[in-house]
């Protein structure tokens, strides 16, 4: 089971996949002026695994070979803590941008293992064998995966079968001797253009009238009928000085269309068993939210460091209100980190022996990270000041006519380099006020599910009976 190299990964993406950007089909995504940024970002999941210093963080021994640690099925707290450390360190190395190409796919594989086992036990099915075979296919070939879960949904007041257009949720349109044919579209597929496999799962609980929408499967991205209509961020024309993060690290989202796509039976993991659509969606969501609260602390650390450094370079680090704001950024970040560790230390054990991070602590952490992110951005922008969006560019600094002025007027004192201060303003802008910064504002709010979904899950999972008993005892009723 040799690990894939970064170069082999890039070459494997030249397979004729149907990817569209700005109304045009892309012939080679590795050479597209914007998509190549996402390709290079995603390739680091392989190049970092080749770094001897990260060998035990990124990889692990299994079945007589070395595999990506992302594929380790969590059996208890130790495995979850190792996964948390992997995701946090990986995200830190990529300047706060999650490299999702193995994280989200393995989240789905863990959920599929658990739900397939339950289906086999209750229905006498053999889905577990299919899931295990696909898992080994991805693990042993060191493949990347994206998850297509969120249907476009149409009129959200209606169930899937009630829509004017029946294709607004992905559905089975034909069952054949050799497999199924599916049609529809999924929104918000992160990294779809740059992975090997697409894993498709339901977005919600379903009823018996919607059994054709209860479908889960996996297909290679280059499968006929799969089309990815992409929304990109950033540009290769941008200066790394002016855009220090988004010039090198961005994800790409797609509207993923399934235009009568054939799926062989060995890659079908849910085929009309509507009563398991909700459990699969929720189990995946919990694993995925654990991934979310594992990847967010590096962003908080960048916010804290940028806030402290710009306060010092602006000469206001001793001001009480500045220290108070930085302390709040520390609290925001460390609360997420604490919830991640708490979720790992108190898992639920799902048959067949898969450790699910505590749903309560996972969803509390995710709600805190999502609901307070805009406030964290406000705090950093407030500390930094208006030069975050009005500071001159690298071109102004390099121009012999304007450069001396920039050097003179961007300096605050002799020991603060004007160019470094300018770069810091651009870093803060890229994090919070560029197109990439705007992407972060929205994805932090809506990624991994809505705020309401996290609150509902927290309410349903919490032991309310224990609290009621305490009150009844206080009232002398028990």
C-alpha positions, 0 to 999 in steps of 0.5 A: 500500500504505497502512499501516493506522491504529490506529483502522482496526485496531480497527474491522476486529476487529468482524467477528462472530468467535466469541470466548468468555471465561468461558463467554460469547460476546463480541459486540465484543472491542474493548469487552469489559472485559478483551479491550480491554486486549489490543486496545489493546496490539496496536493499538500495532503501528500507532500506533508505526508512525505515530510519526515517530521510529520510522518507520525502525524500524517501517516500510520502503520496498518496491515503491513503498510503505511496509510494516511492517518485520515483513514484510521477508523476511530475506536476510542478517545485516543484515535479521536485525539490523534485525528484532532491533532492531525486536522489541527496541525494540517490546517496550521501548515496550510495557513488556516485553510482546511485541506478537506480532500481526505477529512470529509470523505473519511467522515462519511466513511465512518458514518457509512460503516456504522449505519451499514452495520445497523442496516445489515443487522435489522434488514439482513442486508450486505451493505457492510461488505460494500462499504468495507470494500470501498473503504479499502479501495480508497485507503489502499490507493491513498485516494481523495474524496469529496462528499455531496450531501446538500440537495438543492431542495427547491421549495423547502416547505415541500418534501422531495416527492412534492416538488414541482420538479422531481429532480431537486433532490438526488433520486434513483430513476432506474434500477437495473440488474447491474446497478442504479441510475441517479439524477439530480444535483447537490450544492456546496460540494467542497473540493469536488473538482480536485478529488478522485471519488465523490461520496453521495449521501442523503441530506435529511430524514425521509418518509416512505413516499420519498424512498427513491431519494433515500440513496447513498453511493460513490462514483469517480469524479470522471464518471459520465454524467457527473458535471461540476459547475464551480465557483472559484475564489482568488486569482493567480494574478494576485500578489502573494504579498497582497493576498498572503493566504488566498494566493496559495490556499483556497478551496473550490465549491461546486454545484454537482450535477448527476445527469442520469449517472450509472452506479454499479451495485457494489458502490451503492450503500443505500437503495430506498431504505428511507428509514436510514436516510436520517441516521446516515445524515446525522451520523455523518454530520456529527463526525464532520462537525468534529472535523470542523471544531478540529480545524478552526483553532488555527484560524483563531491562533492567526487572529490572536497573533495578528491582533497582538502584533498589529497592536504592538506595531501600532503602539497600542498594546498597553491599552486596556480595551485592546487587551480586553479584545485580544483576551476575548479572541483567546477565549473564542479560540480556546473554547473551541479547542476545549470542546474538541478535546471534551468531545474526543474524551467522551465518545459514544461507541457505535456498533461495530465499535466505532467511536462517535465524538460526543454529539453534545460537546461537538455541537456545542463547540460547532455552534460556538465557532459558527455563531461567534466567528463574525464577532471574532472578525470584528474584534480583529478589524477593530484592533487593526484599524482602517488600514486593513482595507486602505493600505497601499499595495505591493506595487506601490511599495515597489514603485520607485516613485511611490515606494519611499512615501509608503516606507516613510508613512507606514512606519510607526517607529524605528524598530518597525519595518514599514513593509512588514507592517504593510504585509500584516495589514494585507494578511488581516484583510485577506483573512477578514475583508477580501473575497476569501475573507467573505467566503470565510464569513459565510462558510463559518456560518453555514458549513457543516450544517446550520446553527439551528441544526446544531442547537436541535442536536444539542437539545435532543442529545442532552440528558434532560431527565437528569436535570429534571430529577435534580429539580424534582429532588429540590422540590421534594417531589422524589 
